[in-house]
Structures are given as structure tokens and as C-alpha cells.
Amino acid sequence: MKRLASILTAAMVIGLTMPHVQASSASQTLTRKNVETWNFTGASASEKVKVIKKTKHKKVTSYKIYVNNKFAGNINKALVDGKGSEPTLIRLRNGKTFLYVYSAGTTKSRDLFYKFSGGKFKLLNYVTQDYDDGGDVNFGVTDVSGNALALSSIFYGYRTAEVYYDRIYKYKHGKFTTGHTFKASANKALTANRKINFVVKPGRDDVAFALKKGQSATVTKIIFKGKKVYVGFKKNGKVGYLRNTSLSDKYFD
């Protein structure tokens, strides 16, 4: 799949570097050329954090993390196919510090969260994206606000137009969780090449509205329901849904 390969390659090389700011919430992408200074343990002096990326056959085998030149964690067991974004240091409003790592795979991907405790970064939890209808790729942390972070994301299906959206993670009850419904970050209009019926809710059969050949509807949201994925469209104020497997050349130009 050429599209899948190109997207995963992009996810591997794109790293969003955010400046270190004196605020309650912030993030910093760590690379081999970057050493970031953060006071995240409450000590009088700030800690220097760096990452060393280990690769084999052009795939990442591990990220070794150091704090003040002392080994503070080895991220390797939860990596999928050796592709993904650089680790990103995250500080939330509650004062806690975490490390986020995106691990991309050809059939599934993972968002990994590590907590700094006792001088080490230890795996807190991870969320796996594994869908029947396509795949999910995250391009890194775009915003940290309060006790939540936003990831610039793209969902693609086989032969579909990609749907860009922002995946939101909230730190709650000791772990990071994400929802199932997201707004599309860029409204995209798709034009039908045949009559299409849009249902009122995912999994339902009753029709919200129909498009005739040549008519368009705008993508407004994306819903993950188990391993199934539904895309919401708006037409003349009405919202209807199609399962992502329908977003193919059969239905849209």
C-alpha cells in the first residue's frame, strides 16, 4: 500500500518542536540533538533530559532516556514496527510530567504514555488503534492545555480521501484516556458519483439524507466504534453517517 507507506514515513520524520515556556502546561519534543531543561521533580535546579534513539535496519528499536546524564528509562517493549514520532516531554497543569511516544504499525498503532517516578520514566498506559476500516496515524503533540493534550491525527481508509482530525487525550484517574468522537480539523467536501444514503446514527439503517450524483456533503466528524469507523457528513444542516469502508471510488469522485 503506497499511501500507507508514505503516511507512516511522514509520521516517522515529522516532529513538532514547541518552545519551552514558563506556563502550567507545556510540551517539548526530544531528539538526539536536543537537550531540554525542565524542573519537573520539584528540585531547586532544573533537570536536563535527553533521548538517544537506537535503530536497526532503519527501524527504531528503543529510546533510551537520560535525566542529568543518568539513565532514566528504556522505551522498547511497547514499540510496534519501529516507526513513529520522537518522544515528547509533557507537563500538565497538575504539575505531573510524562513522556509521550507514538509507535506506528502497518495494521495497528499505539499512543504510549510514560510517567516520571523514582528517577525513571515508567510505562503508565497505552492506547492501541486497531481498526477494520483503515488506520490511524498521529503526527505529534500540537497542544497541551490544562491536563489534556491534542494530537494532530489522520484517519485513512483503503482508497479513501484522508480525514484529518485532532485526537484529544485527558489525564484522569491516573491514566490517559481518549474519546470516540472527534471533529474533523478541516471540513472537506466530497462529491457523490452515484446516489448515496446516509444513516442517522452509526449502525442504524434509517436514512438521515441522500445525495444524488454530482451533489456534495461536508465531512464534519469521525467516530470510532469498536473496530468500525464511521464518518459524519453535513448537508443543508442535517448530519448523516457512512461507515468508512464506503468512502471509496465507488461512491465519491
C-alpha positions, -999 to 999 in steps of 0.1 A, spaced: 0 0 0 19 31 -13 -3 55 6 1 37 39 39 36 34 41 73 26 19 83 56 40 61 80 72 76 66 58 111 72 48 102 108 83 90 114 101 121 102 77 148 114 85 162 148 68 193 162 92 212 184 75 236 208 95 262 227 100 258 264 76 282 281 71 291 317 35 280 320 14 255 338 12 232 307 38 227 280 54 201 258 88 196 242 98 171 215 131 154 223 156 145 196 192 134 196 203 169 190 181 183 217 186 185 255 157 202 273 159 217 308 128 212 329 122 214 366 98 185 368 109 168 401 104 198 423 142 202 430 158 236 433 176 231 400 161 221 366 168 187 352 184 181 318 165 155 298 178 139 266 169 109 244 192 85 224 174 67 196 186 32 188 179 19 153 185 -13 133 178 -17 96 163 18 97 137 9 124 137 22 159 145 -5 184 145 17 215 146 52 230 170 55 259 161 84 282 186 102 305 180 128 332 210 148 343 231 122 324 217 94 345 198 65 328 161 71 334 143 46 311 144 24 281 113 25 258 112 -6 236 87 -32 247 56 -14 235 70 -2 202 51 -17 172 70 -16 139 99 7 147 82 38 132 66 68 148 72 103 163 101 113 186 93 112 223 77 143 236 80 156 272 47 168 286 40 188 317 4 191 328 -13 218 349 -14 194 378 25 196 378 30 160 367 55 152 339 50 125 313 67 113 281 45 106 250 57 83 222 38 74 191 45 40 177 32 33 141 25 -1 126 10 -13 93 -20 -29 110 -22 -11 143 -6 18 161 -1 28 198 0 61 218 23 54 247 25 74 280 53 72 304 53 87 339 84 100 357 87 84 391 116 75 414 141 88 388 127 67 360 102 70 331 79 40 335 51 29 312 18 43 326 -6 31 299 -10 30 262 -39 31 237 -39 9 206 -55 20 173 -66 -12 155 -95 -8 131 -111 -30 104 -118 1 82 -84 15 78 -57 30 100 -49 60 123 -17 80 122 -7 107 147 19 134 137 28 146 172 16 168 201 1 201 188 -12 215 221 -11 209 258 -38 226 278 -46 220 315 -45 183 320 -51 173 284 -31 171 251 -41 173 215 -25 152 187 -26 161 151 -41 130 135 -52 115 102 -75 86 96 -73 69 62 -92 40 46 -84 18 18 -87 40 -14 -103 69 6 -97 106 10 -79 111 43 -98 126 72 -78 150 94 -88 155 130 -75 163 165 -73 134 189 -77 146 225 -62 127 255 -72 136 290 -53 126 322 -79 113 345 -79 87 373 -42 81 369 -41 74 332 -46 90 298 -79 83 280 -94 94 247 -129 96 234 -146 80 204 -160 110 185 -138 138 171 -144 168 149 -127 170 116 -100 196 118 -106 206 81 -140 205 66 -137 185 34 -165 183 8 -168 150 -12 -189 147 -43 -210 117 -49 -207 98 -82 -240 79 -76 -269 80 -52 -258 76 -15 -279 72 16 -265 85 49 -279 69 81 -290 89 112 -265 71 135 -237 47 132 -250 12 129 -286 23 121 -304 17 88 -328 47 88 -318 75 64 -308 110 75 -305 123 40 -294 112 5 -270 126 -21 -276 124 -58 -248 120 -83 -229 153 -85 -241 166 -51 -216 172 -22 -216 168 15 -190 181 40 -170 158 64 -176 171 100 -166 143 124 -152 108 127 -164 82 151 -146 51 163 -170 23 174 -151 -8 184 -130 -17 153 -155 0 130 -151 36 118 -179 60 108 -175 94 91 -201 121 97 -213 144 68 -234 175 69 -258 186 41 -282 215 45 -279 214 83 -285 176 85 -259 152 97 -256 116 84 -231 88 86 -213 63 64 -190 36 75 -155 44 63 -154 13 40 -180 32 19 -157 62 13 -142 47 -18 -140 53 -55 -174 35 -58 -192 64 -42 -172 96 -44 -151 114 -71 
